[in-house]
Amino acid sequence: MKVNLETGRKVRIEMLPLIDIVFLLLVVFIYAMLSMAVHRGLPVLLPTSSSVQIDKSLVLSVTVKTDGMIYVDKEQIPIKDLAAALKRKTETGTEPGVLLFADRSLSYQNLYRVLDQIRMAGIHRISLQAEAGQ
């Protein structure tokens, strides 16, 4: 009995499945990085807006909860010390800005007290944060 062994075929590495896997990994890493980049504030119920845009060049995060507690980058600060704390944190920045996360049930008066303290710190780039919705 004669056995035919074909030695003329070369081994090939298919590139299409490799490219698919590389693109899948790229998408996963991009999605993971984008989901981690924006969430610097503490969890509060934000108001909704149909024209929400996030300004990622702002450096500080100020969160005001329903009970009036104020946090600067997850550090609790009383309202009377807010301007001084913001001045300390923005001394090195060229044009500092603030991402303001305010609970939707917060009164206008409390919100304006916080805004006044931010302006007294010399910060005029303030972005009020909202969730995308209706």
C-alpha positions in Angstrom: 0.0 0.0 0.0 1.4 3.4 -1.0 0.8 6.4 1.3 0.9 9.8 -0.3 2.4 12.4 1.9 2.1 15.9 0.4 5.0 17.9 1.6 4.4 20.8 -0.8 1.9 22.7 1.4 3.2 25.3 3.6 1.8 26.3 7.0 -0.2 29.5 6.9 -1.2 31.8 9.8 -4.5 33.3 9.1 -4.5 37.1 9.8 -8.2 37.9 9.8 -9.0 36.2 13.1 -6.0 37.9 14.7 -7.1 41.3 13.4 -10.6 40.7 14.8 -9.2 39.9 18.3 -6.9 42.9 18.2 -9.8 45.2 17.4 -12.0 43.6 20.0 -9.3 44.2 22.7 -8.9 47.8 21.5 -12.6 48.5 21.8 -12.7 47.0 25.3 -9.7 49.0 26.5 -11.1 52.3 25.0 -14.5 51.7 26.7 -12.9 50.9 30.0 -10.8 54.1 29.9 -13.7 56.3 29.0 -15.9 54.9 31.7 -13.2 55.6 34.3 -12.3 59.1 33.2 -15.4 61.2 34.0 -16.7 59.8 37.3 -14.8 62.0 39.8 -17.7 63.2 41.8 -19.6 61.5 44.6 -22.9 59.8 43.7 -25.8 62.2 43.7 -29.1 62.4 41.7 -28.2 64.9 39.0 -30.8 66.8 37.1 -31.4 65.8 33.5 -30.7 67.8 30.4 -31.1 67.1 26.7 -28.0 69.1 25.8 -25.5 67.7 28.2 -21.8 68.2 27.3 -18.9 67.3 29.6 -15.9 69.6 29.7 -13.0 67.3 30.5 -10.4 70.0 30.8 -11.7 71.2 34.2 -9.6 70.0 37.1 -11.6 70.0 40.4 -14.8 68.2 41.4 -17.2 69.9 43.8 -20.2 67.8 45.0 -23.1 69.2 47.0 -25.4 66.6 48.5 -29.0 66.9 49.5 -28.2 67.5 53.2 -25.9 70.5 52.2 -22.6 68.6 52.7 -19.9 69.8 50.3 -17.0 67.7 49.0 -14.0 68.8 47.0 -12.6 65.7 45.2 -14.2 63.4 47.8 -12.9 65.5 50.8 -15.6 67.0 53.0 -15.2 70.8 53.5 -17.5 73.2 55.3 -19.0 76.0 53.2 -17.1 78.7 55.0 -13.8 77.0 54.1 -14.7 76.2 50.5 -13.1 79.3 48.9 -9.8 78.9 50.8 -9.7 75.2 50.0 -10.3 75.8 46.3 -7.6 78.5 46.2 -5.1 76.1 47.8 -5.9 73.4 45.2 -5.8 75.7 42.2 -2.6 77.6 42.9 -0.6 75.5 40.4 -3.2 75.5 37.6 -3.1 77.9 34.7 -6.8 78.4 34.2 -8.6 76.3 36.9 -12.1 75.1 36.5 -14.7 73.2 38.5 -17.1 70.4 37.8 -20.1 71.1 40.0 -22.2 68.1 40.9 -25.3 69.3 42.8 -28.2 67.1 43.9 -31.4 67.9 42.0 -33.4 68.4 45.2 -30.9 71.1 46.4 -32.4 74.5 46.9 -31.3 77.4 44.7 -30.1 79.4 47.7 -27.7 76.6 48.8 -26.5 76.2 45.2 -25.8 79.9 44.9 -23.9 79.9 48.2 -21.6 77.3 46.8 -21.3 79.2 43.5 -20.4 82.4 45.3 -17.7 80.5 47.3 -16.3 79.1 44.0 -16.2 82.6 42.5 -14.6 84.1 45.6 -11.8 81.5 45.1 -11.1 83.1 41.7 -12.5 80.3 39.6 -14.8 81.4 36.8 -14.9 78.2 34.7 -17.8 76.3 36.4 -19.5 73.4 34.7 -22.8 72.3 36.2 -23.1 68.6 35.7 -26.3 66.8 34.6 -27.3 63.4 33.4 -28.4 62.9 29.8 -32.2 62.4 29.6 -35.5 63.4 28.0 
